[in-house]
Amino acid sequence: MATKAATARRIVWGRTRRGFNRALDRLEVPMGHGRVATLPHAPILIVGAPRCGSTLLYQLLIRRFDVTYLSNLHCALFGAPSLIELLVGRRLEPPADYESLHGRTRGWAGASECGPYWYRFFRKQPQYVPLGEADRSKLERLRASCAALTLAGDRPVVFKNLLCSLRLRPIADALPEALFVVVRRELADHARSLLAARKRARGSHAEWFSAEPPEIDELRALPPHEAVVEQIRCIEALIERDRRAVGRDRFHDVRYEDLCADVASQLAAIVAFTRDQGTLLSPRADVPASFNAASRPALDAHLEGQLQAYVARLRADGD
């Protein structure tokens, strides 16, 4: 009985929260709509395939530089995060623990992917949204919301939500000022981490985890070790295709291994990239010099062998 009561309370709270945030959305959008022809600071979006190391980069950027970001507190009011920014934004101190689980962080000031914010503007399924299938009115609302958030903080906004990797063209169209930082990782380690995430989050290596590229139906039919590799490759190919369409000058690449080995040099390269595009990143706090990228999640011997053999075959074929 207690379980049923708790479930009922969660359902009621969820509906109340969604309704409240819908009301906030109607408040926030007029705040930013039409107020600026060009955003005073370029939004910076971190993209890549799941388990690429994007959360670490996100945490480092918001700790090192004086930027606005969607914290867990902002996400609680995802219908109008600009209001949170106006009220407490500069008083939030981004955590320095660099801990996360599948992109989720602890504490109100922790960095949030904030899926509900992005679902204000994009459909849930299919996850891949080409420009021709995007809702034009919602793209206008995205621009208005981003303008309100940028003006509230009066500094660049850094976003990280890897489903944005599947919406690059419409985002770039709505936010022509936006800059994109693409995180990549050595393929075998990347796939190994994604397999471990499947097991941890779904209970099985065979169950799908996270972003669904346009080829999702074909990928679901593959063995787990092939499916995760191809998930990574399809998403990275899609990013590359959209990079060519949007403009290469708006993209910057970061390798996870390089970031872990020398944080300062990789962040300096991002500063130079944004500066060249007219956006300055001012320092906020010190960050660690390096992280350990060598640890690998353990797979059973058979699955590990299958993964290594498949990646080796791709390399031999020049893929």
C-alpha positions, 0 to 999 in steps of 0.5 A: 500500500505504501508503495502504491501511495508513493507511486501516486504521489510521484505521478501527481508531483510529475504532472504538477511540475510539468504543468508549472514549467509549461506556465513558466515557458509562456513567461520566459519566451516573451522575455527573450523574443525579439530583444536582440538581433544577434546574441551578445555571447555565442552559445557553446554546445558540447556534443559527441557520442554517448560516453565520449567524456563530454560530462568531464569537459562540461564540468571543467568548462563551467568550473574554469570559466565565468559562464552560464550553464544549466545546473540541477537548480536551473533544470528544476525550473526547466520552463524558464531557467533564465529566471533562476539565472537572474535570481541566483546564477552568479552565486552558484559555485560549480562543484569541483568534484568532477563526479557524475553517473551517466551525465547526472551530477549531485547538488543544486549547482551540479551541471545538468544535461536537462533533457526536459529543457530541450524537449521544449523545442524538439520531439522525443521520437525519433530522436534524430531531427533533420532541419526539414522536420524541425518545428519552426515555431519551436526553433523560434522559441529556442532562440528566445529562450537562449536569448533570455538565458544569455541576457540574464547571465550576461556571459556565454552559455555552455550547454551539454546534452548529447541528443543535441548531436542528433539536432545540430542542423536545426540548432545551428539554424535557430542559433547562428551564433552557436559554437560546437565542441565535439568530444571524441575518444579512442574507439575501443575504449569508447565502445567498452565504456558504452557496453559497461553503461548498458549493463549498469543502466539497463541490466544487460549488454544487449539493451540499447543505451542513450542516443539513437542515430537515424540507423537505430533500427539496423543497429538494434539488430546487431550483436552488442559489441558491434552495435555500440561501435556502430552507434558511435560511428554513426553519430560521429559521421552525422556530426561530420556531415552536419559540420560540413553543412553548418560551417567547419569554423563553428566546430572544435574537436577535443580528444578525451585522452588529450583532455585527461593528459593536459587539461590546461592545453585543451582548455586553452585551445577552446579559449582560442577557438571561441576568441576567434569566433568573437566570444571571450571566456574569462577565468573563474577558478582553477581546475586539475592539471590532469585526470586518469584516462587509463582505467577501463571497465571490465568486460567478460573475456568473450565480449572483450575478445569480440570487441577487440576483433571487430575494432581491429577488422574495421581498422584493417579495412580502413574504416 
